Amino acid sequence: MTENFVDEYAMQTASQKEIIRTQGDEAIKPHLPTIHQQMQETQAVILDQINPKRVVAEILLELDGKEMDQYGNIKKIGKSYVNEEGLRNIKIRMRSVINQGSVMSFLNDKEVKAIMLRLANDLATDLALNWREYGIENRTICDTIMNIVLIGSYLALKRSEEQNEKRFLKGITLESIGGGSQTARKRKEGGWEEFKNKIKL
């Protein structure tokens, strides 16, 4: 997930709440369709950025000496570490760990480490046996490949620890459904309570 998109979403939400706080529900009504569309677009971008498939794709691009720019164009930036067969097998191993099910799970630190240890052992064995078939120039490059795959996989899997990913996505959904109207409603209810208290006096 990139900080820019999260910041953009937070700023949009804060802006909407501020308009409602200062001008009330009536002032915001004409702008609701636009605000709703902007929030949906921002949420879609955030969800795309944190998609586990995107994480795997970015790791595979790095192994292939490529990168994707902000417009989705892929360009060659260096030499490939591994051939197509190697990339395919590495992808299979990563997808068994980095997927929607895993990042949305409720894992603790011990479970994350156990999964990563299994991935590291499987990948190390595979590279040790097949490095020539994978077009790897020498065995020292296997360490580089291991680092790229394992660090990216570990960071993605850590998102599931204590349901961090699920809580984050739930927050986006609640913001989308409730919007700023909940803030305005609380403000109005607070005013009503204050009015009732004054009458009692």
C-alpha positions as CSV (number, residue, x, y, z in Angstrom):
1,M,0.0,0.0,0.0
2,T,1.4,3.4,-0.9
3,E,1.2,6.2,1.6
4,N,0.1,8.8,-1.0
5,F,-3.2,7.0,-1.7
6,V,-3.9,6.5,2.0
7,D,-3.2,10.1,2.7
8,E,-5.4,11.2,-0.2
9,Y,-8.3,9.1,1.1
10,A,-7.8,10.5,4.6
11,M,-7.8,14.1,3.3
12,Q,-10.9,13.5,1.3
13,T,-12.7,12.1,4.3
14,A,-11.6,14.9,6.6
15,S,-12.6,17.5,4.0
16,Q,-16.1,16.0,3.8
17,K,-16.5,15.9,7.5
18,E,-15.3,19.5,7.9
19,I,-17.9,20.7,5.3
20,I,-20.7,18.9,7.2
21,R,-19.4,20.2,10.5
22,T,-19.3,23.9,9.4
23,Q,-22.3,24.0,7.0
24,G,-24.6,21.2,8.1
25,D,-26.3,18.4,6.1
26,E,-28.2,20.8,3.8
27,A,-25.1,22.4,2.4
28,I,-23.5,19.0,1.6
29,K,-26.5,17.5,-0.2
30,P,-25.7,19.0,-3.7
31,H,-22.2,17.6,-3.4
32,L,-22.9,14.1,-2.2
33,P,-22.8,12.4,-5.6
34,T,-19.4,13.9,-6.4
35,I,-18.0,13.2,-3.0
36,H,-19.3,9.6,-3.1
37,Q,-17.8,9.0,-6.5
38,Q,-14.4,10.5,-5.4
39,M,-14.4,8.3,-2.3
40,Q,-15.2,5.2,-4.3
41,E,-12.4,6.0,-6.8
42,T,-9.9,6.5,-4.0
43,Q,-11.0,3.3,-2.3
44,A,-10.6,1.4,-5.5
45,V,-7.1,2.7,-5.9
46,I,-6.2,1.8,-2.3
47,L,-7.6,-1.7,-2.8
48,D,-5.7,-2.2,-6.0
49,Q,-2.4,-1.1,-4.3
50,I,-2.8,-3.6,-1.4
51,N,-4.1,-6.4,-3.6
52,P,-1.9,-9.5,-2.8
53,K,-1.7,-10.4,-6.6
54,R,-0.1,-7.0,-7.2
55,V,2.5,-7.7,-4.5
56,V,3.4,-11.0,-6.2
57,A,3.5,-9.3,-9.6
58,E,5.9,-6.6,-8.4
59,I,8.2,-9.2,-6.9
60,L,8.2,-11.2,-10.1
61,L,8.9,-8.0,-12.1
62,E,11.9,-7.3,-9.9
63,L,13.2,-10.8,-10.4
64,D,12.8,-10.3,-14.2
65,G,14.7,-7.0,-14.1
66,K,11.6,-4.9,-14.8
67,E,9.4,-2.4,-13.0
68,M,6.0,-0.8,-13.5
69,D,5.6,2.9,-13.6
70,Q,2.7,4.9,-12.2
71,Y,0.8,4.6,-15.5
72,G,1.0,0.8,-15.5
73,N,3.7,0.6,-18.2
74,I,6.4,-2.1,-17.7
75,K,9.9,-1.2,-18.6
76,K,13.2,-3.1,-18.4
77,I,15.6,-1.7,-15.8
78,G,18.2,-4.5,-15.5
79,K,19.1,-8.0,-16.1
80,S,16.8,-10.9,-15.3
81,Y,17.8,-13.0,-12.4
82,V,15.8,-16.0,-13.5
83,N,14.1,-17.4,-16.6
84,E,10.4,-17.9,-17.4
85,E,10.4,-21.4,-15.9
86,G,11.9,-20.2,-12.7
87,L,9.5,-17.2,-12.5
88,R,6.6,-19.6,-12.9
89,N,7.7,-21.9,-10.1
90,I,8.5,-19.0,-7.8
91,K,5.1,-17.5,-8.5
92,I,3.4,-20.7,-7.5
93,R,5.3,-20.8,-4.2
94,M,4.6,-17.2,-3.4
95,R,0.9,-17.4,-4.3
96,S,0.5,-20.2,-1.8
97,V,1.5,-17.7,0.9
98,I,0.5,-14.3,-0.5
99,N,-3.2,-14.4,-1.3
100,Q,-6.4,-12.8,-0.3
101,G,-7.1,-15.6,2.2
102,S,-3.8,-15.2,4.0
103,V,-3.7,-11.4,4.3
104,M,-7.3,-11.4,5.5
105,S,-6.7,-14.1,8.1
106,F,-6.1,-13.6,11.8
107,L,-2.5,-14.8,12.3
108,N,-0.2,-14.2,15.2
109,D,3.5,-13.5,15.0
110,K,4.4,-17.2,15.6
111,E,2.2,-18.4,12.8
112,V,3.6,-15.8,10.3
113,K,7.1,-16.9,11.1
114,A,6.2,-20.6,10.7
115,I,4.7,-19.9,7.3
116,M,7.7,-17.9,6.2
117,L,10.1,-20.6,7.4
118,R,8.2,-23.1,5.3
119,L,8.4,-20.8,2.2
120,A,12.1,-20.2,2.8
121,N,12.9,-23.9,3.1
122,D,10.9,-24.8,0.0
123,L,12.3,-22.0,-2.1
124,A,15.9,-22.7,-1.0
125,T,15.5,-26.4,-1.9
126,D,14.0,-25.6,-5.3
127,L,16.7,-23.1,-6.2
128,A,19.5,-25.4,-5.0
129,L,18.2,-28.2,-7.2
130,N,17.2,-26.2,-10.2
131,W,19.3,-23.1,-10.4
132,R,20.8,-24.1,-13.8
133,E,17.4,-25.0,-15.3
134,Y,16.2,-21.6,-14.1
135,G,18.9,-19.8,-16.0
136,I,20.6,-18.5,-12.9
137,E,24.2,-17.5,-13.7
138,N,25.7,-18.7,-10.4
139,R,24.6,-19.9,-7.0
140,T,25.4,-16.7,-5.2
141,I,22.5,-15.0,-7.1
142,C,20.2,-17.5,-5.4
143,D,20.7,-15.5,-2.2
144,T,19.6,-12.3,-4.0
145,I,16.5,-14.1,-5.3
146,M,15.7,-15.4,-1.8
147,N,16.0,-12.0,-0.3
148,I,13.7,-10.4,-2.9
149,V,11.0,-13.1,-2.5
150,L,11.2,-13.5,1.2
151,I,11.3,-9.9,2.3
152,G,8.4,-9.0,0.0
153,S,6.4,-12.1,1.1
154,Y,7.0,-11.4,4.8
155,L,5.9,-7.8,4.6
156,A,2.7,-8.8,2.8
157,L,2.0,-11.6,5.2
158,K,2.5,-9.4,8.2
159,R,-0.6,-7.5,7.1
160,S,-2.7,-10.4,8.4
161,E,-1.2,-10.2,11.9
162,E,-3.9,-9.3,14.4
163,Q,-6.3,-8.8,11.5
164,N,-4.6,-5.5,10.5
165,E,-5.7,-5.8,6.9
166,K,-9.3,-6.7,7.7
167,R,-9.6,-3.8,10.2
168,F,-8.2,-1.4,7.5
169,L,-10.7,-2.6,4.9
170,K,-13.5,-2.5,7.3
171,G,-12.6,1.1,8.1
172,I,-12.8,2.1,4.5
173,T,-16.2,0.4,4.1
174,L,-17.6,2.1,7.2
175,E,-16.4,5.5,6.0
176,S,-18.0,4.8,2.6
177,I,-21.3,3.8,4.1
178,G,-21.5,6.3,7.0
179,G,-19.6,9.1,5.4
180,G,-19.5,12.4,7.3
181,S,-23.3,12.3,8.0
182,Q,-22.6,10.3,11.2
183,T,-20.5,13.2,12.5
184,A,-23.2,15.7,11.7
185,R,-25.8,13.4,13.3
186,K,-23.7,13.3,16.5
187,R,-23.4,17.1,16.4
188,K,-27.1,17.5,16.1
189,E,-27.9,15.0,18.8
190,G,-25.4,16.8,21.1
191,G,-27.2,20.1,20.4
192,W,-30.6,18.5,21.2
193,E,-29.3,17.0,24.5
194,E,-28.0,20.5,25.4
195,F,-31.4,22.1,24.6
196,K,-33.3,19.5,26.7
197,N,-31.0,20.1,29.6
198,K,-31.6,23.8,29.4
199,I,-35.4,23.3,29.4
200,K,-35.1,21.2,32.6
201,L,-33.3,24.0,34.3
